[in-house]
Amino acid sequence: MPTLLQSLQKHDLGHLQIMADGWDIALSAPDVRQGRKELASAVIKSAGILVELVEDLDQKSQDALSTLIGAGGQVPWHLFVEDYGPVREIGPGRRDREKPYLSPISTTEKLWYLGLISRDFFDSDAGPQEFAYIPEDLMDLMPDFLRIDISPPLLSRIAAPMERACPFPVDDHILDHATTFLAAARASGGQDPDRYLTVEQSWPMRPDTLAALLKSAGLIDEDGLPLAEPVRAFLEAPRPEALASLADAWLHSPDFDDLAYIPHIAPAGEWRHNPMEMRQSAISMIRMLPEDQWWSLPALISTMRAQQPDFLRPKGDYDSWYLKDRRTGQYLRGIEFWDQVEGAYLEFLITGPLHWLGFVELAAPQIDGPRSVFRFSPWWHDLWDGHAPDYTWHEDETPKMDSQGQILVPRQAPRAARYLIARFCEWRPPKGGMYSYQITPASLTLADQQGLKVRHLIGLLQRYSSSPLPPHTLKALSDWETHGTQASFQKAVVLRVSHPKVLEALQSSPGKRFLGTPLGPTTITVAPGALQKVQEILISLGYLSEDKTGEQ
């Protein structure tokens, strides 16, 4: 921090005289340059005078100095004046006429004219920011009674047992959801993965949120298409390593904007913010909590609002962010919407990414109640340091294909195998806790268009299956690759007549061109859309007919 002499550089000779009078120091310098040196030297050499001056201050002024000392000598200016009042911004002429230093309107103004605090811009994580500070050499002379060792107050309270009756431990299910999404994105060409995801159950996050996470991890491109080599490495990596890679990508992503994925918030227009700095600021606050306890999430939000309201916006600017509430259409501008923005951000961060990625465990008072309690998970430190957490999960179960072409894939099967199987099949709702897929000509055709051949599927199933594959199903797959579809179903209109002679007459008439394949002496198929024409021809031949197809 600047010294007292450096801090005096912005003050004129009149201001220096006000400070000297406050210190009871005689100032006789002929100019401002000499006055700054003379005043700084006299103050620093008069440690006893400083102690006496501070001892004579009122309690709130002493508390303000203790606050600065406890914060390392500096506090953001806007936060300091929130607690200790403003300083009137007036020029030298008005100052000398009105003499505000004789009747200061606040603790801040009193300390300012005494020269015990200064203000200036310093670098911070959020860029240049104005701070209130105690000059460095004055800090060293401050009396010991101001240096109170006060532990920072806890940002939450310990949750009661009934609040955490139903715990939700951490897991790595996000890896399975990522595999599902990547397969859907590949199958749909990156255009419409949602149509595949509708069969998924217990989807913990919106697909666009997961897509943004996978993009930040370098697994999908700008068009939503999986990137072949990164995806292969991700799917083949041990699960702890794959989880750590997602967690680290999220922690350090400048592009994944947590605020944009809060369900009720819609960013509107252009507004400057840094998603990574916001995330790191919030997590640095949460990390202040002891790790061995369950903590109340509502209490954390309430305390943060009271003690650290500007954790997302260090400059206290609540009007320049353009956010809209999707539920009400209302713009969320101003500190009065803190709960809907900052409060919602904390809730989303803890119950969303921090839980999905294994950093924190959650709990609720009942199984279907709000997850309003959290604690740091056993994986917290490893994930925070970018390391794979220490847990064992073997992907050693095998897919199973039945004689009807249905493939069931356990969650413990290799993710790389399921990713490929899913691209060959139509997706079905999960069955018995397993992913369910169905081989169809349409799904094989789509896979073939993407360069996947049936022989690849057969080899994949033989490689990963623990039992022989159904021989008739294998034959059907091989024949499809050689001959294509060998059986098909289609709708048809069938004409049934009372006597073979009626059919013979129709086949000898101009209506013959509307007829299809005979199915017997009294039945024959009718070409699509030709039913009415055939009826008209039958009337001309002397036969009335009745439409029982139900079509209009």
CORHUVEN-V8397 format. One line per field, one symbol per residue. burial: # if it has 9 or more other C-alpha atoms within 8 Angstrom, else .. A space follows every 10 residues. Layout:
burial=???
This chain:
burial=..###.##.. ..######## ###.#.#... .#.####### .###..#.## #.##...... ######.### ..######.# #..####... .#.##...#. #..####### ####.####. ........## #########. ##...##... ....###.#. ..#####..# .#.####### ########## ..#..##.## ........## ########## #..####..# ##..##..## ########## #.#..###.. .#..##.... ....###### ##......#. ...####.## #.###..... ###....#.. .#####.... .##...##.. ########## ########## #####..... #######.## .###.####. .......##. ##..###### .######### ########## ...####### ..##.###.. .###..##.# ##.##...## ..##..#### #......... ..#...#..# .##.###... ##.##..... .######..# #.###.###. .......... ..
